[in-house]
Amino acid sequence: MPIEIVKPNTNFDFMRLRVAAVAVATLLLLVAIAAFPLRGINFALDFTGGTLVELTFEKPADLPAIRGALERAGYESAVVQTFGASNEVAVRLRPQGGTAGAQPAADGAEPAKSAIDQTADSVLRAVSSPDNPATVKRSDFVGPQVGKELAENGLIAVMVVAFGFLVYISARFEWKFAVAAIITTMHDVVLVVGWFSLTQKEFDLVVLAGILSVMGFSINDTIVVFDRVRENFRALHKLSPVEVLNRSVNQTLSRTILTSVVAFLTVLALYLYGGSSLELMAESQMIGIVIGTLSSIFVACPLLLLLGVQKQDLLPKARDLAELERRP
């Protein structure tokens, strides 16, 4: 069966911008990498440990007002979330130097129970009001060990998935495709993490989950483009690599944009209406969708050309050639 030649809906010369696109991507990558030692990452209580205070209000709780009251009381960057009913609130406090009950031991040991109770009483006085009094349901120390283990497992998962992508793309396409896809995906992930470093927004396990989903979105978009490159070179083997790559990006452009817009709108709804607990995760995903879309259009294929991709790299595998030769 002959391979159908798909005509692109657009005819933009993306490859003409390949040097500028790769230069901008490299600059952004260097800025993100430089932000890590200069600004650091604002790790949330999941990683730093601290005190957990669960409160029960008589009426539905006003979370912004509670956060403001805690800031005025000296508890900066407190995580305030509802759990169960709307009048049940969990307050997570970072370790605070000089605050009773908030500074754990140097080895991460749990502070004395009396110190935890003092912190809970201080939180209760800060957030309770005559109009909506509260009571302490539970207070406890949250150690960073679980978050540390999950972060390490997440890093291991990223490396394992990246290695799996490398093997899969190398087997299906060529090693140059695999290297370009991994570089593009890691570029997107580093930029998202760099955004959180530059803005000093809290980085917790939910944000880590969002960044892992960005990795999947980015590699999927890149593979779609590379798959079309492979199909086009079978049908259009007389064209130069630049022409094949340019045509492939144009053919997948509408699919890439539509998929990204739908995904972005879905995450935007989560950002607007998902509550504070999902806001930062949705933000990481929105940034990742935008960066991943642009990189699949402007970065992935130009990287192939910079890696010196040739016609023989895009030709079908020997097995496919043998099948073509057996056809009448």
C-alpha positions as CSV (number, residue, x, y, z in Angstrom):
1,M,0.0,0.0,0.0
2,P,1.5,3.4,-1.0
3,I,2.2,5.9,1.8
4,E,-0.2,8.8,1.6
5,I,1.4,12.2,1.3
6,V,-0.4,14.6,3.7
7,K,-0.4,18.2,2.6
8,P,0.2,20.7,5.5
9,N,-2.4,23.2,6.4
10,T,0.3,25.8,6.9
11,N,3.6,26.5,5.3
12,F,5.7,28.4,7.8
13,D,9.4,28.2,7.5
14,F,10.2,27.1,11.1
15,M,13.6,25.8,10.2
16,R,14.7,29.3,9.1
17,L,14.4,30.3,12.8
18,R,16.3,27.3,14.1
19,V,19.4,29.1,15.2
20,A,17.6,31.8,17.0
21,A,15.1,29.4,18.6
22,V,17.9,27.2,19.9
23,A,19.8,30.3,21.1
24,V,16.8,31.6,23.0
25,A,16.1,28.1,24.5
26,T,19.7,27.8,25.6
27,L,19.6,31.3,27.2
28,L,16.5,30.4,29.2
29,L,18.0,27.1,30.2
30,L,21.1,28.9,31.5
31,V,19.0,31.4,33.5
32,A,17.0,28.6,35.1
33,I,20.1,26.7,36.0
34,A,21.7,29.8,37.4
35,A,18.7,30.5,39.6
36,F,19.1,27.3,41.6
37,P,22.4,28.3,43.4
38,L,21.6,32.0,43.4
39,R,17.9,31.9,44.5
40,G,17.5,28.3,45.7
41,I,14.2,26.5,45.8
42,N,11.5,27.5,48.4
43,F,10.7,24.0,49.7
44,A,7.4,23.6,51.4
45,L,6.7,21.9,54.7
46,D,6.6,18.5,52.9
47,F,10.4,18.7,52.6
48,T,11.3,20.9,55.6
49,G,9.1,19.5,58.3
50,G,7.2,21.6,60.9
51,T,4.0,21.6,62.9
52,L,0.5,20.5,61.9
53,V,-2.5,22.0,63.6
54,E,-6.0,20.9,62.8
55,L,-8.8,23.3,63.7
56,T,-12.6,23.0,63.8
57,F,-14.6,26.2,63.3
58,E,-18.3,26.8,64.2
59,K,-18.9,28.2,60.7
60,P,-17.3,27.7,57.3
61,A,-13.7,29.0,57.4
62,D,-12.4,32.0,55.5
63,L,-9.0,30.7,54.3
64,P,-7.6,34.0,53.1
65,A,-8.5,35.6,56.4
66,I,-6.8,32.8,58.3
67,R,-3.6,33.1,56.3
68,G,-3.6,36.9,56.9
69,A,-4.0,36.3,60.7
70,L,-1.2,33.8,60.8
71,E,1.1,36.2,58.9
72,R,0.4,38.9,61.4
73,A,1.1,36.5,64.2
74,G,4.6,35.8,62.7
75,Y,3.8,32.5,60.9
76,E,5.0,33.2,57.4
77,S,4.3,30.9,54.4
78,A,1.8,28.9,56.5
79,V,-0.1,26.2,54.4
80,V,-3.8,26.5,55.1
81,Q,-6.2,24.0,53.7
82,T,-9.7,22.6,54.4
83,F,-10.1,18.9,55.0
84,G,-13.4,17.1,55.2
85,A,-16.1,19.8,55.9
86,S,-15.7,23.5,55.1
87,N,-15.3,24.3,58.8
88,E,-12.3,22.0,59.3
89,V,-8.9,23.5,58.6
90,A,-5.4,22.1,58.6
91,V,-2.6,24.6,59.3
92,R,0.9,23.6,58.5
93,L,3.7,25.7,59.9
94,R,7.4,25.7,58.9
95,P,10.0,25.6,61.5
96,Q,10.4,29.1,63.0
97,G,13.5,30.1,64.8
98,G,12.8,31.3,68.3
99,T,9.2,30.2,68.2
100,A,8.2,27.8,70.8
101,G,7.4,24.4,69.5
102,A,8.3,25.3,65.9
103,Q,12.0,24.6,65.8
104,P,12.7,20.9,65.5
105,A,15.9,19.3,66.7
106,A,19.0,19.4,64.5
107,D,18.6,15.7,63.7
108,G,14.9,16.1,62.7
109,A,13.7,14.7,66.0
110,E,10.2,15.5,67.1
111,P,10.0,18.5,69.5
112,A,8.5,18.2,73.0
113,K,4.8,17.7,73.2
114,S,4.4,20.8,75.4
115,A,6.1,22.9,72.7
116,I,3.7,21.5,70.0
117,D,0.8,22.4,72.3
118,Q,2.1,25.9,72.8
119,T,2.3,26.4,69.0
120,A,-1.3,25.0,68.6
121,D,-2.6,27.5,71.3
122,S,-0.8,30.3,69.6
123,V,-2.3,29.4,66.2
124,L,-5.7,29.1,67.8
125,R,-5.5,32.6,69.4
126,A,-4.4,34.1,66.0
127,V,-7.2,32.6,63.9
128,S,-10.1,32.3,66.3
129,S,-12.6,35.2,66.4
130,P,-15.8,36.0,68.3
131,D,-17.8,35.6,65.1
132,N,-16.3,32.3,64.2
133,P,-14.6,30.6,67.2
134,A,-12.4,27.6,66.7
135,T,-11.1,24.6,68.7
136,V,-8.0,22.6,68.2
137,K,-8.8,19.1,66.9
138,R,-5.3,17.8,66.7
139,S,-1.7,19.1,66.8
140,D,1.4,17.1,65.8
141,F,4.9,17.4,64.4
142,V,5.4,16.6,60.7
143,G,8.8,15.2,59.9
144,P,10.5,15.8,56.5
145,Q,11.5,12.2,56.1
146,V,8.4,11.1,54.0
147,G,8.7,14.1,51.7
148,K,12.4,13.5,51.4
149,E,11.9,9.8,50.4
150,L,9.2,10.8,47.9
151,A,11.4,13.5,46.4
152,E,14.2,11.0,46.0
153,N,11.8,8.5,44.4
154,G,10.5,11.2,42.1
155,L,14.0,11.9,41.0
156,I,14.7,8.3,40.4
157,A,11.4,8.0,38.4
158,V,12.5,10.9,36.2
159,M,15.8,9.2,35.4
160,V,14.2,5.9,34.8
161,V,11.5,7.4,32.5
162,A,14.1,9.4,30.7
163,F,16.2,6.3,30.1
164,G,13.1,4.5,28.9
165,F,12.4,7.3,26.5
166,L,16.0,7.1,25.2
167,V,15.8,3.3,24.6
168,Y,12.3,3.5,23.0
169,I,13.1,6.4,20.6
170,S,16.5,4.9,19.7
171,A,14.8,1.6,18.8
172,R,12.0,3.2,16.9
173,F,13.8,6.0,15.2
174,E,17.6,6.7,15.6
175,W,19.8,7.8,18.5
176,K,19.9,11.3,17.2
177,F,16.1,11.5,17.6
178,A,16.4,10.1,21.1
179,V,19.0,12.6,22.2
180,A,17.0,15.5,20.7
181,A,13.8,14.3,22.5
182,I,15.5,13.9,25.9
183,I,17.2,17.3,25.7
184,T,13.9,18.9,24.7
185,T,12.0,17.3,27.6
186,M,14.7,18.0,30.2
187,H,14.8,21.6,28.9
188,D,11.1,22.0,29.6
189,V,11.3,20.4,33.1
190,V,14.3,22.6,34.1
191,L,12.5,25.7,32.9
192,V,9.5,24.9,35.0
193,V,11.6,24.3,38.1
194,G,13.6,27.4,37.4
195,W,10.3,29.4,37.4
196,F,9.6,28.3,40.9
197,S,13.2,29.1,41.9
198,L,13.0,32.6,40.4
199,T,9.6,33.4,41.9
200,Q,10.3,31.7,45.2
201,K,6.9,30.1,45.2
202,E,6.6,27.0,47.4
203,F,7.8,23.8,46.0
204,D,5.9,20.8,47.5
205,L,5.0,17.3,46.5
206,V,2.0,18.4,44.5
207,V,4.2,20.7,42.4
208,L,6.6,17.8,41.9
209,A,3.7,15.7,40.6
210,G,2.7,18.5,38.2
211,I,6.3,18.7,36.9
212,L,6.3,15.0,36.2
213,S,3.2,15.4,34.2
214,V,4.9,18.2,32.2
215,M,7.6,15.7,31.3
216,G,5.0,13.3,29.9
217,F,3.2,16.1,28.0
218,S,6.5,17.3,26.5
219,I,7.8,13.9,25.3
220,N,4.4,13.1,23.8
221,D,4.3,16.2,21.7
222,T,7.9,15.6,20.5
223,I,7.3,12.0,19.6
224,V,4.2,13.0,17.5
225,V,6.4,15.4,15.5
226,F,9.2,12.9,15.1
227,D,6.8,10.2,14.0
228,R,5.5,12.4,11.2
229,V,9.2,13.1,10.3
230,R,9.7,9.4,9.9
231,E,6.5,9.0,7.8
232,N,7.4,11.9,5.6
233,F,10.9,10.7,4.8
234,R,9.5,7.4,3.6
235,A,7.2,9.2,1.2
236,L,9.3,12.2,0.5
237,H,12.8,10.7,0.5
238,K,14.0,13.1,-2.3
239,L,13.6,16.2,-0.1
240,S,16.4,17.5,2.1
241,P,16.2,17.0,5.8
242,V,15.4,20.7,6.3
243,E,12.4,20.4,4.0
244,V,11.2,17.2,5.6
245,L,11.4,18.6,9.1
246,N,9.8,21.8,8.1
247,R,6.9,20.0,6.4
248,S,6.5,17.7,9.4
249,V,6.2,20.6,11.9
250,N,3.6,22.3,9.7
251,Q,1.6,19.1,9.3
252,T,1.4,18.5,13.1
253,L,1.0,22.2,14.0
254,S,-2.8,22.2,14.2
255,R,-2.8,19.0,16.2
256,T,-0.1,20.4,18.6
257,I,-1.9,23.7,19.1
258,L,-5.4,22.2,19.6
259,T,-4.1,19.6,22.1
260,S,-2.2,22.3,24.0
261,V,-5.2,24.7,24.1
262,V,-7.5,22.0,25.4
263,A,-5.0,20.9,28.0
264,F,-4.3,24.5,29.0
265,L,-8.0,25.3,29.5
266,T,-8.5,22.2,31.6
267,V,-5.6,23.1,33.9
268,L,-6.7,26.7,34.0
269,A,-10.1,25.6,35.4
270,L,-8.2,23.6,38.0
271,Y,-6.1,26.7,38.8
272,L,-9.1,29.0,39.1
273,Y,-11.5,26.7,41.0
274,G,-9.4,23.9,42.4
275,G,-8.5,25.7,45.6
276,S,-5.2,26.7,47.1
277,S,-4.0,23.1,47.5
278,L,-4.0,22.6,43.7
279,E,-3.1,26.1,42.6
280,L,0.7,25.7,42.3
281,M,0.4,22.3,40.7
282,A,-1.9,23.8,38.0
283,E,0.5,26.7,37.6
284,S,3.4,24.3,37.0
285,Q,1.3,22.4,34.4
286,M,0.2,25.6,32.6
287,I,3.8,26.8,32.3
288,G,4.9,23.4,31.2
289,I,2.2,23.2,28.5
290,V,3.2,26.5,27.1
291,I,6.9,25.7,27.2
292,G,6.4,22.2,25.9
293,T,4.3,23.4,23.0
294,L,6.9,25.9,21.9
295,S,9.8,23.5,22.3
296,S,8.1,20.8,20.2
297,I,7.6,23.4,17.4
298,F,10.8,25.5,17.6
299,V,13.4,23.3,19.5
300,A,13.0,19.6,18.8
301,C,13.5,19.5,15.1
302,P,16.3,22.2,15.0
303,L,18.1,20.0,17.5
304,L,18.1,17.2,15.0
305,L,19.7,19.4,12.4
306,L,22.3,20.6,14.9
307,L,23.1,16.9,15.7
308,G,23.8,16.4,12.1
309,V,20.8,14.3,11.1
310,Q,21.2,12.9,7.5
311,K,18.9,11.1,5.1
312,Q,20.2,7.7,6.3
313,D,19.1,8.6,9.8
314,L,15.6,9.1,8.6
315,L,15.3,6.1,6.3
316,P,13.2,3.2,7.4
317,K,14.8,0.3,9.3
318,A,16.3,-2.7,7.4
319,R,13.2,-4.7,8.3
320,D,10.9,-2.1,6.7
321,L,13.2,-2.0,3.6
322,A,13.0,-5.8,3.3
323,E,9.2,-5.7,3.5
324,L,9.1,-3.1,0.7
325,E,11.4,-5.2,-1.5
326,R,9.0,-8.2,-1.1
327,R,6.1,-6.3,-2.3
328,P,5.2,-6.8,-6.0
